[in-house]
Amino acid sequence: MQIPVPYATVGLLLCSNIFMTFAWYGHLRYKGTALPLVILSSWGLAFFEYMLQVPANRIGYGYFSAAELKTVQEVISLTVFMAFSAVWLHEPLRWNHAVGFALIVLAAWIIFKKW
């Protein structure tokens, strides 16, 4: 049984964004860690992000346009980041974050709308 293209694409993008969010921002919780170690750790995590991101784009392209793929990736990225920020960094989500995210979702709807 083959996973439908939209599910495979979104699933891989979701997983890749989790890795990338930790690669870019996970170290902020450990400000005392030496920068060279943080950089190497981040590169290690980014490797796994690429191992998922590249196949996601390969699988999804054709079903989604390039603009649609990027839009899906951005919405997933912000969704993952909102959860990460609240859970990992213990930063509250404010009303302006929610409004800004809603505007991005509106932009995604505009991109996907068949005019």
Phi, psi and omega in degrees: 000130181261139178286132178303145185308312181299322180290317178297315181297308182295320179298314178294320178295321177299310180297318180296322180290329175296314177299315185291324178297318176293324179296318184277323190236347183300327182289345182297337178286343184237066185298338182277352181286138181301137183303317178301322178293320178297316181297313180296319178296317179297319177297322178298317177292322181296330177303315181290328175300314180293326178296339178257322183294314183297312176297324178301314179292322177298313181293317187282334183290128185113313171284315174253149170285170178299319179296321178293319177301314180295322179295314177301315181299318182293318179296317177297316181301315180291324177296313178298317182294321178300315179294315180301313182300318181286316187276312186276315183265354179057039177260133181289147173271127183260167182300322181292331174294315180297318179294316178299318179295320178299322177294325177292320176297320176299317177299320178297318178300318179297320180294320183277343181294133177273103184273000000 
